[in-house]
Amino acid sequence: MSAGNARTGTSSDSNPLVKGILKLVGTTGFEVAGLIVWLQLDARSKSGLGLIILFIGLVLERLVVVGFSRKLDDWLAILGSSWWEYAAWGLWFTLIAKGLSPIGVFALVLLPGLHFQHAFLVSIKLDKTFSELVRHKGFILFGLIEAVGGALWLSALRSGTPPVIPAHLIIIIAITIEHIVQGIVLNAINKQGILKQVSLLN
């Protein structure tokens, strides 16, 4: 370590916590904003615009995590993973709106869609097998947290009680918890030697 690096060691050691908090706020903020604006526009018969904004929100969420890249492969991974999550949310809501069983759609679309997206994203970014990660209990846990939060959020909005703002707090809290648990799970896996660059995803 050079003298310059030694002098800045304390500052760099404190940066991970600050960066982690900023990433948590950024990822949660963009994802939740995209979801809320999407449903609000859908209620005003502007579902097309809402879906576009949802996708933009999910892409921005990924950019907060991985940063801007000059590599085409990285952009394809960002767009691909964002599209997968977008499809899970959009198809789930559309099928429920058409009168299909909410529980059935949740079990067959939203939960597996979000869970598979998480496993897919980590497997392509860190060169791990999809099958290894999709069976991991931690991945199942934070996928379940996000999916259940989404289901409770939509249920609260449709019931009219609680009012809209408290209902939105459900999805805000759920996504925040999901991102925190995701970080904990990925860090735990990293300590086991399964993932090598978990900091890219926290």
C-alpha positions as CSV (number, residue, x, y, z in Angstrom):
1,M,0.0,0.0,0.0
2,S,1.4,3.4,-0.9
3,A,1.6,6.3,1.5
4,G,-1.3,8.0,-0.4
5,N,-3.5,4.9,0.0
6,A,-2.6,4.6,3.7
7,R,-3.7,8.2,4.4
8,T,-7.0,7.6,2.7
9,G,-7.6,4.2,4.3
10,T,-10.0,5.4,6.9
11,S,-12.1,7.3,4.4
12,S,-12.3,4.3,2.0
13,D,-13.2,2.0,4.9
14,S,-16.2,4.1,5.8
15,N,-17.4,4.4,2.2
16,P,-19.0,0.9,1.9
17,L,-21.6,1.7,4.5
18,V,-22.4,5.0,2.9
19,K,-22.5,3.5,-0.5
20,G,-24.7,0.6,0.8
21,I,-27.2,3.1,2.2
22,L,-27.3,5.2,-0.9
23,K,-27.8,2.1,-3.1
24,L,-30.6,0.9,-0.8
25,V,-32.4,4.2,-1.1
26,G,-31.8,4.5,-4.8
27,T,-32.8,0.9,-5.8
28,T,-35.9,1.0,-3.5
29,G,-36.9,4.5,-4.6
30,F,-36.7,3.8,-8.4
31,E,-38.5,0.4,-8.2
32,V,-41.3,1.6,-5.8
33,A,-41.7,4.9,-7.8
34,G,-42.1,2.9,-11.0
35,L,-44.6,0.5,-9.5
36,I,-46.7,3.3,-7.9
37,V,-46.8,5.6,-10.9
38,W,-47.6,2.6,-13.1
39,L,-50.7,1.7,-11.1
40,Q,-51.8,5.3,-10.8
41,L,-51.6,5.8,-14.6
42,D,-53.4,2.5,-15.2
43,A,-56.3,3.7,-12.9
44,R,-56.5,6.8,-15.2
45,S,-56.7,4.6,-18.4
46,K,-53.1,5.4,-19.3
47,S,-51.7,1.9,-18.8
48,G,-49.4,2.1,-21.8
49,L,-47.5,5.1,-20.4
50,G,-47.6,3.5,-16.9
51,L,-45.9,0.3,-18.3
52,I,-43.2,2.4,-20.0
53,I,-42.5,4.3,-16.7
54,L,-42.4,1.0,-14.8
55,F,-39.7,-0.4,-17.1
56,I,-37.7,2.8,-16.9
57,G,-37.9,2.6,-13.1
58,L,-36.6,-1.0,-13.1
59,V,-33.8,-0.1,-15.4
60,L,-32.8,2.8,-13.2
61,E,-32.9,0.5,-10.2
62,R,-30.3,-1.8,-11.9
63,L,-28.1,1.2,-12.9
64,V,-27.9,2.3,-9.3
65,V,-26.5,-1.1,-8.5
66,V,-24.1,-1.7,-11.3
67,G,-23.5,1.8,-12.6
68,F,-23.2,2.9,-16.2
69,S,-21.1,0.7,-18.4
70,R,-19.5,1.0,-21.8
71,K,-19.8,-2.7,-22.4
72,L,-22.7,-4.0,-24.6
73,D,-22.9,-7.2,-22.6
74,D,-23.5,-5.3,-19.4
75,W,-26.3,-3.3,-20.9
76,L,-28.0,-6.4,-22.3
77,A,-27.8,-8.0,-18.9
78,I,-29.4,-4.9,-17.3
79,L,-32.2,-4.6,-19.9
80,G,-32.7,-8.4,-19.8
81,S,-33.0,-8.6,-16.1
82,S,-35.2,-5.5,-15.9
83,W,-37.5,-6.9,-18.6
84,W,-37.9,-10.1,-16.8
85,E,-39.0,-8.4,-13.6
86,Y,-41.2,-6.0,-15.6
87,A,-42.9,-8.9,-17.3
88,A,-43.6,-10.6,-13.9
89,W,-45.2,-7.5,-12.4
90,G,-47.1,-6.5,-15.6
91,L,-48.4,-10.0,-16.4
92,W,-49.5,-10.5,-12.8
93,F,-51.5,-7.3,-12.7
94,T,-53.0,-7.8,-16.1
95,L,-54.2,-11.3,-15.4
96,I,-55.8,-10.3,-12.1
97,A,-57.5,-7.4,-13.8
98,K,-59.0,-9.8,-16.3
99,G,-60.6,-11.7,-13.5
100,L,-58.3,-14.6,-12.9
101,S,-57.8,-16.0,-9.4
102,P,-55.4,-13.7,-7.5
103,I,-53.9,-16.6,-5.6
104,G,-53.4,-18.7,-8.7
105,V,-51.8,-15.8,-10.6
106,F,-49.6,-15.0,-7.6
107,A,-48.4,-18.6,-7.3
108,L,-47.9,-19.1,-11.1
109,V,-46.7,-15.7,-12.2
110,L,-45.5,-13.1,-9.7
111,L,-43.6,-15.3,-7.2
112,P,-41.8,-17.5,-9.6
113,G,-41.2,-14.6,-12.0
114,L,-39.5,-12.5,-9.3
115,H,-37.6,-15.4,-7.9
116,F,-36.3,-16.7,-11.2
117,Q,-35.3,-13.1,-12.1
118,H,-33.2,-12.8,-9.0
119,A,-31.4,-16.1,-9.7
120,F,-31.0,-15.3,-13.3
121,L,-29.4,-11.9,-12.6
122,V,-26.9,-13.3,-10.1
123,S,-26.0,-16.3,-12.3
124,I,-25.1,-14.2,-15.4
125,K,-23.3,-11.5,-13.5
126,L,-21.2,-13.8,-11.3
127,D,-21.0,-16.8,-13.6
128,K,-22.9,-19.2,-11.2
129,T,-25.5,-21.7,-12.3
130,F,-29.1,-20.7,-12.3
131,S,-30.2,-24.1,-10.9
132,E,-27.8,-23.6,-7.9
133,L,-29.2,-20.2,-7.0
134,V,-32.9,-20.9,-7.8
135,R,-32.9,-23.6,-5.1
136,H,-31.1,-21.4,-2.5
137,K,-33.3,-20.8,0.6
138,G,-32.2,-17.2,0.8
139,F,-33.2,-16.4,-2.7
140,I,-36.6,-18.0,-2.1
141,L,-37.0,-15.9,1.0
142,F,-36.4,-12.4,-0.5
143,G,-38.3,-13.3,-3.6
144,L,-41.2,-14.3,-1.4
145,I,-41.0,-11.0,0.6
146,E,-41.2,-8.9,-2.6
147,A,-44.0,-11.0,-4.1
148,V,-46.1,-11.1,-0.9
149,G,-45.6,-7.3,-0.4
150,G,-46.9,-6.7,-4.0
151,A,-49.9,-8.9,-3.4
152,L,-50.8,-7.1,-0.1
153,W,-50.2,-3.7,-1.7
154,L,-52.6,-4.4,-4.6
155,S,-55.2,-5.9,-2.2
156,A,-55.0,-2.8,0.0
157,L,-55.4,-0.5,-2.9
158,R,-58.5,-2.4,-4.2
159,S,-60.2,-2.6,-0.9
160,G,-60.1,1.2,-0.4
161,T,-59.0,0.7,3.2
162,P,-56.4,1.8,4.2
163,P,-56.3,4.9,2.0
164,V,-54.0,5.1,-1.0
165,I,-50.9,6.6,0.8
166,P,-50.9,4.0,3.6
167,A,-51.4,1.3,1.0
168,H,-48.3,2.5,-0.8
169,L,-46.4,2.2,2.4
170,I,-46.9,-1.5,2.2
171,I,-44.9,-1.8,-1.1
172,I,-42.3,0.7,0.1
173,I,-41.7,-1.3,3.3
174,A,-41.8,-4.7,1.5
175,I,-39.3,-3.6,-1.2
176,T,-37.0,-2.1,1.4
177,I,-37.0,-5.2,3.5
178,E,-36.5,-7.4,0.4
179,H,-33.4,-5.4,-0.6
180,I,-32.0,-5.5,2.9
181,V,-32.5,-9.3,3.1
182,Q,-31.1,-9.7,-0.3
183,G,-27.9,-8.0,0.8
184,I,-27.7,-10.1,3.9
185,V,-28.2,-13.3,1.9
186,L,-25.7,-12.4,-0.8
187,N,-23.1,-11.5,1.8
188,A,-23.6,-14.7,3.6
189,I,-23.2,-16.6,0.4
190,N,-20.1,-14.7,-0.4
191,K,-18.5,-15.7,2.9
192,Q,-19.2,-19.3,1.9
193,G,-17.2,-18.8,-1.2
194,I,-20.1,-19.2,-3.7
195,L,-20.2,-15.6,-4.9
196,K,-17.1,-13.5,-5.4
197,Q,-18.3,-10.0,-6.3
198,V,-21.4,-9.6,-4.1
199,S,-20.6,-5.9,-3.7
200,L,-21.7,-5.3,-7.2
201,L,-25.2,-6.4,-6.3
202,N,-25.7,-5.0,-2.8
